[in-house]
Amino acid sequence: MILLTPGPLTTARETREAMLSDWGSRDGAFIALTAQLRRRLLALVHGEQTHVCVPIQGSGTYVIEAAIGSLIGPDDKLLVLENGVYGARAGAIAERLGRQVSYMHWPQSAPVDPETVRAALRADPSVTHVLLVHCETTTGILNPLQAVADAVAAEGRALIVDAMSSFGAFDIDLRRTPSTAILASSNKCLEGPPGIAFAIVARQALEAAGTAASVSLDLKAQWQGFEKNGQWRFTPPVQVVSGTVKALELLEAEGGPPARLARYRDNFAVLLAGMKRLGFSLYLDETVQSPIIATFHMPKAWGLTFAAFYDALAACGFLIYPGKLTGEETFRIGCIGAIGPRDFESLLAAITSILDAKAPGAGPGNP
Ligand SMILES: *Cc1c(COP(=O)(O)O)cnc(C)c1O
């Protein structure tokens, strides 16, 4: 199966093979592997001088909950920049934790605007932290990280970045993009298996953090655990750590984030050109679309439901993703994973045959 999803996604055979061994979680070999994981992740965003890497067991949401619960205190206030479901989810987490939260909303088709963020921060000095979703996987829209980071830093607030679906593909450089925490997980652009999330956190912010309300999702305690003896506090997903370290080696061998982004751009270009030829249209304006995941309209006139389309593509070996927009029939195709433009040529051939079978001789592409 080729997974055209935002993760878990198609991984390289070597990554899967790296998960065939057992590891003692308190053994020296695994401690060294964990150290390598932390070092490589930190180096990817050039945080060695200022930040530390704190991995945590679980999916991406776990580290978002850990970061909000550990870095934002009861007297602090979080401003969530929301233009999709992941921003909304981060806000819901902060609310559940009893934190003070305010929101700025944009339509799901519009990127966050750094200038209005700057104005909002000037207007509300009680905001201490700002949360930005770098790539909103809801639609695939790319938000302007550098400009938002500059605005937040200029106003003297802390920035938390949900970089879940951008980390490993987009170059994030902490030496020039001021951020208190960058959050991501193993199973998106790193092309690793699911099971680990991580925070790249400013050492100072972590040192200043109080006690989190959660024992297991306490970033500071988790970090202190690694610093003490190199071990995870609680049972680590050992095979996932091994698979992720292999995936990081493969990322480096490919040429790092710029080379990976270039491959994703090629994937997206093949996909978009082919889908347009078949009569599908992109939900987002191309100027704000990232090559991570693309949302397409499902043309009503074709009488094709998502479920039928999904099943037909699954029978051809491709798993696509449902849309996440309210009020519009859409579906999503991920461009990330250990896949290349040729896989997208095959996908387009499969879609063509499905549409032809549905409306022989009269379907889209056969006007
Ligand atoms: C995947 C993702 C998450 C985390 O979702 P999980 O299902 O917990 O892995 C958070 N934010 C964004 C932008 C994502 O793409």
The ligand as a Tripos MOL2 file, in Angstrom:
@<TRIPOS>MOLECULE
LIG
   15    15     1     0     0
SMALL
NO_CHARGES

@<TRIPOS>ATOM
      1 C1         -0.3930   15.4440   12.8320 C.3       1 LIG1
      2 C2         -0.5140   16.7730   13.4370 C.ar      1 LIG1
      3 C3         -0.6340   16.9360   14.8260 C.ar      1 LIG1
      4 C4         -0.6720   15.7960   15.7940 C.3       1 LIG1
      5 O1         -1.6440   14.8540   15.5180 O.3       1 LIG1
      6 P1         -1.5070   13.3740   16.0940 P.3       1 LIG1
      7 O2         -2.7090   12.6780   15.5100 O.co2     1 LIG1
      8 O3         -1.5410   13.4260   17.5580 O.co2     1 LIG1
      9 O4         -0.2130   12.8320   15.5860 O.co2     1 LIG1
     10 C5         -0.6540   18.2150   15.3200 C.ar      1 LIG1
     11 N1         -0.5730   19.2780   14.5190 N.ar      1 LIG1
     12 C6         -0.4510   19.1630   13.1820 C.ar      1 LIG1
     13 C7         -0.3340   20.3930   12.3570 C.3       1 LIG1
     14 C8         -0.4240   17.9050   12.5980 C.ar      1 LIG1
     15 O5         -0.2860   17.7930   11.2670 O.3       1 LIG1
@<TRIPOS>BOND
     1     1     2 1
     2     2     3 ar
     3     2    14 ar
     4     3     4 1
     5     3    10 ar
     6     4     5 1
     7     5     6 1
     8     6     7 2
     9     6     8 1
    10     6     9 1
    11    10    11 ar
    12    11    12 ar
    13    12    13 1
    14    12    14 ar
    15    14    15 1
@<TRIPOS>SUBSTRUCTURE
     1 LIG1         1 GROUP 0 **** ****
